[in-house]
Amino acid sequence: MVTGVHRAHGARLLSQARPRLDLIRRARIPVLVASGGHAAAHERICDALAITLGGERTVHVGAGHFVAAAPGFTDRLDTFLRTSESQDPDPDALQTITLGVVALASPHHSLQAVP
């Protein structure tokens, strides 16, 4: 619980997110969109996201919002990571994505792993 609170501290609302899906697709970054199958609206969003990004889609029930703990997810992620390859990424798209991630870092919101 404490880790979840730390992750959310200073985060923006989901309604404020404006990810550049066009850049991610153009960069040909392998994408796996995972969900827990517990909310029809979320499933439709995940379906559309996978299609938009040209990614793979997986649903793992049994862990609510924490899909990473759902049965079978670890094996599916492992397979995805072992078999996915980027296909001649667009260097301009990758540079734009990288610059966007770097811009997220600030004295108040540094990029760091939370255990």
C-alpha positions as CSV (number, residue, x, y, z in Angstrom):
1,M,0.0,0.0,0.0
2,V,2.8,2.4,1.0
3,T,4.6,1.8,-2.3
4,G,1.4,2.5,-4.3
5,V,1.0,5.8,-2.5
6,H,4.7,6.7,-3.2
7,R,4.1,6.0,-6.9
8,A,1.0,8.1,-7.0
9,H,2.6,11.1,-5.1
10,G,2.9,14.0,-7.5
11,A,1.4,12.1,-10.4
12,R,-1.0,13.7,-12.8
13,L,-4.6,12.6,-13.2
14,L,-5.3,10.1,-16.0
15,S,-7.5,12.6,-17.7
16,Q,-4.5,14.9,-18.0
17,A,-2.4,12.4,-19.9
18,R,-1.8,13.1,-23.6
19,P,0.6,10.3,-24.7
20,R,1.9,10.7,-28.3
21,L,0.6,7.4,-29.6
22,D,1.6,8.3,-33.1
23,L,5.2,8.6,-32.0
24,I,5.2,5.3,-30.2
25,R,3.8,3.5,-33.2
26,R,6.1,5.3,-35.6
27,A,9.1,4.4,-33.4
28,R,8.0,0.7,-33.8
29,I,8.4,0.1,-30.1
30,P,7.1,-3.4,-29.2
31,V,3.9,-3.0,-27.1
32,L,2.0,-5.4,-24.9
33,V,-1.2,-4.0,-23.5
34,A,-2.4,-6.0,-20.4
35,S,-5.5,-5.7,-18.4
36,G,-7.4,-7.6,-15.7
37,G,-10.7,-8.2,-17.4
38,H,-12.7,-6.6,-14.6
39,A,-14.2,-3.5,-16.3
40,A,-15.7,-3.5,-19.8
41,A,-14.9,0.1,-20.5
42,H,-11.2,-0.4,-19.6
43,E,-11.1,-3.5,-21.8
44,R,-12.4,-1.5,-24.8
45,I,-9.8,1.1,-24.1
46,C,-7.0,-1.5,-23.9
47,D,-8.3,-3.1,-27.1
48,A,-8.2,0.2,-29.0
49,L,-4.8,1.0,-27.6
50,A,-3.3,-2.3,-28.7
51,I,-4.8,-1.7,-32.2
52,T,-3.6,1.9,-32.4
53,L,-0.1,1.0,-31.4
54,G,0.1,-2.2,-33.4
55,G,0.8,-4.0,-30.2
56,E,-0.2,-7.3,-28.6
57,R,-3.1,-7.7,-26.2
58,T,-3.5,-9.9,-23.2
59,V,-6.1,-10.2,-20.4
60,H,-5.3,-11.8,-17.1
61,V,-8.1,-12.1,-14.5
62,G,-7.6,-12.8,-10.8
63,A,-5.7,-9.8,-9.4
64,G,-8.0,-6.8,-10.0
65,H,-6.1,-3.7,-10.9
66,F,-2.7,-5.3,-10.2
67,V,-2.4,-7.4,-13.4
68,A,1.2,-8.2,-12.8
69,A,0.0,-10.5,-9.9
70,A,-2.6,-12.3,-12.0
71,P,-2.1,-16.0,-12.9
72,G,-0.3,-16.4,-16.2
73,F,0.8,-12.8,-16.6
74,T,4.5,-13.4,-15.7
75,D,4.8,-16.2,-18.3
76,R,3.1,-14.0,-21.0
77,L,5.3,-11.0,-20.2
78,D,8.4,-13.2,-20.3
79,T,7.4,-14.6,-23.8
80,F,6.7,-11.1,-25.0
81,L,10.1,-9.8,-23.9
82,R,11.9,-12.8,-25.3
83,T,10.2,-12.7,-28.7
84,S,9.6,-9.0,-29.3
85,E,12.0,-7.0,-31.6
86,S,11.8,-3.4,-32.7
87,Q,11.5,-3.2,-36.4
88,D,13.8,-0.5,-37.8
89,P,12.7,2.3,-35.4
90,D,12.2,5.8,-36.8
91,P,15.2,7.7,-35.2
92,D,13.2,11.0,-35.2
93,A,10.3,9.4,-33.3
94,L,12.7,7.8,-30.8
95,Q,14.5,11.0,-30.2
96,T,11.2,12.9,-29.6
97,I,10.0,10.2,-27.2
98,T,13.4,10.3,-25.3
99,L,13.3,14.1,-25.0
100,G,9.7,13.9,-23.7
101,V,10.7,11.4,-21.0
102,V,13.7,13.5,-20.0
103,A,11.5,16.6,-19.8
104,L,9.4,14.8,-17.2
105,A,12.3,14.9,-14.7
106,S,12.4,17.9,-12.5
107,P,13.6,18.7,-9.0
108,H,10.1,17.8,-7.7
109,H,9.4,14.9,-9.9
110,S,12.6,12.9,-10.6
111,L,12.5,9.7,-12.5
112,Q,13.4,6.9,-10.1
113,A,12.5,3.3,-9.4
114,V,10.2,2.7,-6.4
115,P,10.9,-0.7,-4.8
